[in-house]
């Protein structure tokens, strides 16, 4: 005598659904990989391209005028362990992690090697982003072109926040 159990419906054929999900995961992995490669490339792209781009920028010294009458300084506000540090700003200075930067913030993992450029033009202080990964911010607004800095402005480069002082 055979005992028959209630017959349950057999397994459905999910092969097309599983195959689609597999391809979707593979595509997402490739997109993530390409995003990481792009982020690394932007950070370490050849210096030649940067120099070519620099040639198009206005010279910080025009008509032989140099405004050295007002001292310009950057005071570190954040991170807390660096707060109180002060940097004198000459006619032109770069800000970033690289040791050759005039304002070297090697402790900041969120800044690029050459993150931003600060320069004087007709007595005013200007800032511009040098194609950094995380951007340069003035008073919580990301800048895409050169922007004039005023006393009391907050300049954020990576995770470091400076206050502009004259």
C-alpha positions in Angstrom: 0.0 0.0 0.0 1.3 3.4 -1.0 0.7 6.5 1.0 0.4 9.4 -1.3 1.0 12.9 0.2 -0.9 15.8 -1.0 0.8 16.9 -4.2 2.2 20.4 -4.1 2.8 22.3 -7.3 6.2 21.7 -8.7 9.0 24.3 -8.7 8.4 27.0 -11.1 11.0 27.8 -13.7 12.7 31.0 -12.4 15.7 30.7 -14.7 14.9 33.9 -16.8 14.4 35.9 -13.6 17.6 34.7 -12.0 19.5 35.2 -15.2 18.2 38.8 -15.3 19.2 39.4 -11.7 22.7 38.0 -12.3 23.2 40.4 -15.2 21.9 43.3 -13.1 24.4 42.6 -10.3 27.2 42.3 -12.8 26.3 45.6 -14.4 26.1 47.3 -11.0 29.5 45.9 -10.1 31.0 47.3 -13.3 29.4 50.7 -12.8 30.8 50.8 -9.2 34.2 49.7 -10.6 34.2 52.5 -13.2 33.1 55.1 -10.6 36.1 54.1 -8.4 38.5 54.2 -11.4 37.2 57.7 -12.4 37.7 59.0 -8.8 41.2 57.7 -8.7 42.0 59.1 -12.1 40.7 62.6 -11.2 42.9 62.5 -8.1 46.1 61.4 -9.9 45.7 62.6 -13.5 48.8 63.8 -15.2 50.1 67.2 -14.1 50.5 68.3 -17.8 46.7 68.6 -18.1 46.6 70.7 -14.9 49.4 73.0 -16.1 47.6 73.4 -19.5 44.5 74.4 -17.7 46.5 76.8 -15.4 47.7 78.8 -18.5 44.1 79.8 -19.2 43.7 81.3 -15.7 44.3 85.0 -15.2 47.6 86.0 -13.8 47.3 87.0 -10.2 49.6 90.0 -10.8 48.2 92.4 -13.3 49.6 95.8 -14.5 52.6 95.4 -12.2 50.3 96.0 -9.2 50.9 94.0 -6.1 48.9 94.6 -3.0 51.1 93.7 0.0 49.6 96.4 2.2 47.0 94.1 3.7 48.1 90.9 5.4 45.9 88.0 4.5 45.6 85.0 6.8 43.7 81.7 7.0 42.8 80.5 10.5 42.0 76.8 10.8 38.5 76.4 12.4 38.1 72.6 11.9 39.2 69.9 12.6 39.4 70.6 16.3 42.9 69.2 16.6 44.2 71.7 14.0 42.1 74.7 15.2 44.2 77.8 15.8 46.8 77.2 13.2 47.3 80.3 11.0 48.7 80.5 7.4 49.9 83.7 5.8 48.7 84.1 2.3 51.2 85.5 -0.2 50.4 86.6 -3.8 49.5 83.0 -4.8 49.3 79.8 -2.8 48.0 76.3 -3.4 46.0 74.4 -0.7 46.2 70.6 -0.6 47.8 67.4 0.8 50.9 67.6 -1.3 54.0 68.7 0.7 54.8 71.4 -1.8 51.6 73.3 -1.2 51.8 76.7 0.5 49.0 75.5 2.8 49.8 71.8 3.2 47.0 69.9 5.0 48.4 66.5 4.7 46.4 65.3 7.7 43.1 65.8 5.7 42.2 62.6 3.9 39.3 64.3 2.2 41.4 66.9 0.4 43.2 66.4 -2.9 46.9 66.7 -3.4 46.3 70.0 -5.3 42.9 71.0 -4.1 42.5 74.8 -4.5 44.4 77.9 -5.5 44.3 81.2 -3.6 45.7 84.3 -5.3 45.5 88.1 -5.2 44.2 90.0 -8.1 43.9 93.8 -7.8 44.2 93.7 -4.0 41.4 91.1 -3.6 41.8 87.5 -2.6 40.3 84.9 -5.0 39.9 81.2 -4.6 39.4 78.5 -7.3 39.0 74.8 -7.2 41.7 72.8 -9.0 39.5 69.9 -10.1 39.4 68.3 -6.6 37.2 65.3 -5.9 35.3 66.7 -3.0 35.1 70.3 -4.2 36.0 73.6 -2.6 33.3 75.4 -0.6 32.9 79.0 0.5 30.3 79.7 3.1 28.8 76.3 2.5 28.4 76.9 -1.3 30.4 74.8 -3.7 32.4 76.9 -6.1 32.9 76.0 -9.8 34.7 79.1 -10.9 37.0 81.6 -9.3 35.3 83.3 -6.4 36.2 86.4 -4.4 37.0 85.9 -0.7 36.1 88.5 1.9 37.1 88.8 5.6 35.1 86.3 7.7 34.4 83.9 4.8 34.6 80.3 5.6 36.7 78.3 3.1 36.3 74.5 3.2 38.9 72.3 1.5 38.2 68.6 2.1 37.4 68.3 5.8 39.4 71.4 6.8 37.6 74.7 7.4 39.5 78.0 7.3 38.3 81.5 8.2 39.7 84.3 6.0 41.2 87.3 8.0 42.7 90.5 6.8 
